[in-house]
Amino acid sequence: MNQTFQALFLSAASPSPAPAPTEAAARAGGPGPGRGALALLLSAHPAPALAVTALITALAVAAGRDVFGSCLVALAVLTGQLSVGWSNDCVDLARDAAAHRRDKPLVAGDVQVRSVSVAACAALVLCAPLSLANGAAAGGAHLVGVAAAWSYNLGVKRTRWSWLPYAVAFGLLPAFLTLALPGRPWPAAWVVAAGALLGVGAHFTNVLPDIDADLAAGVRGLPQRLGRRRSRTVAALTLLAASAALVLGPPGPPDAIGWTGLAVTGALAVVLCLPLGTSPDSRLPFLATLGLAGADVALLVAHGTALG
């Protein structure tokens, strides 16, 4: 699922068309040790994995975790994200090859499938004790989120329930942080709701540029079933709802940062709902949803001290 955060933090480059190798070619050896190690790292989607880790660690600090606790959070999140990224490239190898995704190290034959599979399993195994080191309740919440991400990779993304793993994983992130605090408080309802809405909006954001290619490959998640126009509307409304929860949910009147964030997300939502950039090649809807998601992330970090 860390493709979610690739949508939040990166504007994905279009792959250059080239003849796709067979899976057997992808399994073949060839790259030297240095190139193979780099290819293995790239197969894990490192940029979004690091972005997720930085975001959740910042939230942990804002929520009151000490240095040691914040480091435990960082290691648990990083291993979980790496496992999800590696599993994603393994599961999608045939589809990526058919789509001529030469930007994928497995498709290009720069790393072996076995190496990526072993790395995914090793990261998942490490994620379990690192998560539980934050406490049984907190670690359990994080592991449920990681399991939801794996379920998406393993087939849920092809169903009308494709949004659900995102809602579960994002909604449980605040619980991972607060359940490790003294007294193990459950996060406030508005935080859980905002996280789940942010996840659903991020899912639709992530899919927007690839709806046509996904349909050609037989991937029929909810965004693909709704189509490009309705999906961008759903993305706008869910991300705007997340902003409203983050601004209006905490006790007391909203501050200037909150009102500014809500105004920005409201304006971007209006842009998305207008019949602009309707061409399949237009980047406007994708960039607007990125802006919405980015504003929500900033609001979430700004209100980190009120997670409980």
N, C-alpha and C positions, 0 to 999 in steps of 0.2 A: 503493500500500500504506500510505500514511500513515494510512489509516483504522484500521490496526492500533493506532497510537499514540493515535488518538482514543479507542479503547476503553480504552487504558491510562491515559490522563490525564483523559478527559472522560466525563461521563455524558450521552449524547446526548439532547437534548430531542426530544419527539415532535412531528412536523410537524403544523401545523394544517391540517385538510382544507379544500381550496378547489378550484374548477374548474381543471384543469390546462390551460395554454395549449398550443397546438401548437408543433412545433419551429420552424415559420415565424415564429411570434410571438416565440419566444426569440431568433431571428436578427435581429429587427427592432430598429432603433435606438430611441432614446427617452430613456434616462437621460442626465443631464448629465455633464460631464467628472468632477466630483468623485464623484458617485454611481457612475459607471461604473468609476472606479478602485477604489473601495471594493468594489464587487461583484466585480471581477476578483480582488482580493486574497482575498476570502472564498471564491471558487471554488477556491482552492488549499488549503483546509483549514489556515489559518495557525496556529491554536493547536496542533494536533498536530505540524505541521512545525517550529514553534519548540521544542516540547517535545523532539522527537527531536534537534534540533540541540544544545540545551542538554545533554541526556543524553550524547550522543557526545562533545561537547567536554569535559565533565567527566571522562569516561573517558580522553580523550586526555591531559588534564593529569595524571590519576592514573597513567597509564602512563609518563609521563616526557617528553611532548612540550613543547617550549619555547613561548613566547608566539606567535612567528611560525607555528610548526607547528600549534599549536592553532587559530589563526585560519584557516589553510588547511583544516583539518579542518572547522571550522564552515561555511565558505563552500561547500565541496564537498557536505557533507551537506544544507545548506539548499537549494541549487539542485536537488539530486537529489530532495528531498522535495517541493519546489514543483512540479517537473515531473510527479511521480507524482500529486499532488493535482489539478492541472489536467487531466491526461489522464483521470483517473478520472471527473471531472464531464462531460467531453466524451463519453467512451464510454458513460456511463450516462444520457445525457440523455433518451432515449426512455423508458427504464424509470423514471427519476425523475419524468418528466411523467405517466406512467400511474399512478404511485403518489401523485400530487398532492403532490409534495415542493416546496411553495412556499418552504421554507427554502433551497432551492438557487437561487442567483442566475441560473443559466441557465434554469431552469424558470420563474422569476418574470419573465424577460425583462429583467433588470437589466443584463445584459452580453451581448455577441454571441458566438456560437460561434466565429467567426473569431478574435476577440481572445483567447479562452481557448486555442484551438489554437496560435496564434502564441506565446503566453506559455509554453505547455508545451514547445514545440520550442526556444524560446530558452533556457529554463532547462536543458534537457537538453544543449544545445550548450555552455553555460557550465560545466556539471557535469564534462564530460570533461577539459578542461585543468586545472580546479581540482583534480580528483581525482588526475590524473597528476603535478601539482606536488608531491604528497606522495611521489613515487617511482613507478616503473613498476609494481612488484609491488603496493604498497599501493593505488595508483589503480586498477589492474586489478581487485583484489578488490572495491573499492567499486562500480565500474561494472558488474561482474557482478551485484552485489546490486540496483543500480538497474534493470538489465535484467530481473531476476527480478520486481521489483515491477511493471514495465510489462507483463510477460507475464501477470501476474495480472489486471491491468485489461483486457487485450486478449482474454481468453477462458479462461485457465486456471481462473479462479474458478468457471466453469460445469461443471467436470469433477471427477472423484473425486481428482484430483491438486491440488486447490486449496490444500492445506497446503504443497506443496513450495516455491513461491516464498517463503513466509514462513520456512521452515526455511533455505533458501539465503541469503536476505538477512540474517537475524539471525545465522546462523552465521558469515558472513563479516565482520561488523562488527568483531570483535576483530582479525581479520587486517588490516583497513584501518588499524588503529592500530599494531599491533606491527611490521608490515612496513615502516613508515616510520622505525622506531628504528634506531640504529646496529647493524650486523650483520644487519639485516632478519630478526629471529627470527619463526618461525611461532608463533602463540599456542598455549598449552597445550591439549591435547585436551579437558580438562574445561571450558575456557572456550568452545570451539567447540560442544561438546555442549550446554552450558547455553544458549548463544545460540540454537541451533537449536530446542531444546525450548521456550524462551521464545517464539520466533516461532510455533511450532505452537499453543501454548496461547493466545497472543494472537489468532491467527486464529479459533479456536473462540469465544473471548470476544467478539470483534467481531461475530460472526455471530449469537450467541445471541438478541439482541432482535428480529432481523429474519428469522428462519427462515421464518415463515409468509408474509411478504410476498415473500421471495426465491423460495419455491416457486411462489407465484402468478405470478411474473414469469418462471418457467422457469429460474431459477438453481439448479443442482443440484450444488453443491460437496460435498465430503465431509461437512461438518457438516449440510447440508440433507438428505443421504441418510441419515445416522444418526438424525436427529431430535433434538428438544430435550433429552430426558432423557439419552440416550447422549452427546450433544455436551458437555453440562455435565460429565459424568463424565470424558470425554477431556480437557477443558480443565483440570479439577482435577488429574488424574494427571500430565499433561505439565508443568504449572507446578510441581507438587510435585517432580517429577523434576529440573526445572531448579534448584530450591532445593537439593536434595540434592547436585547436581553442584557448585554454587557454594560450599556449606558443606564438603563432604567432599573436593572435588577438590584444593584447594591443599595443598602440603606442610605437615606438622605438624598438631597437633591443632586442631580448630575452636575459635575464640574465643567469647566470650560473645555477641557480635553475631550470629555464625553460628548458634549454638544457638537464640538467640531468634528469628531469622528462620525457622529450620526449624520451630520450634514453632508460630509464627503460621501459616505456610503449611500445616502439617499440620492444624491446627484448621480452617482455612478449607476445606481439601480434604474433611474429614469432613462439614462443613456441606453442601457441594455434592453429596456422594454420598448424603446422606439424602433421603428423599422429602418435602422441604420446598419451599415456593414453586413447586409444580408447575403452577400456573395460568399460561397463556400471558402474562397481563398482569403476573405477578410480577416485580419487579426484584431479588429476593433472589439468584438465581443470577448475574445480571450483576454486581451489586455485590460478591458474594463473589469472583468471578473477577477483578474489578478489584483487590480487595485482594491476592489471590494474586500477580497480575502486578506490582503496585506493590512488594510485598515482594521479589520477585525482582530488580526494577530496583535497589532499595536495596542488596541484597546484591552485585549486579554492580558498582555504584559503590564499595562498601566494599572490594571485592577488586581494584580496578582496578590497583593496583601489582603484582599477581601475574599479569597477563594473559599475560605471556611465560613 
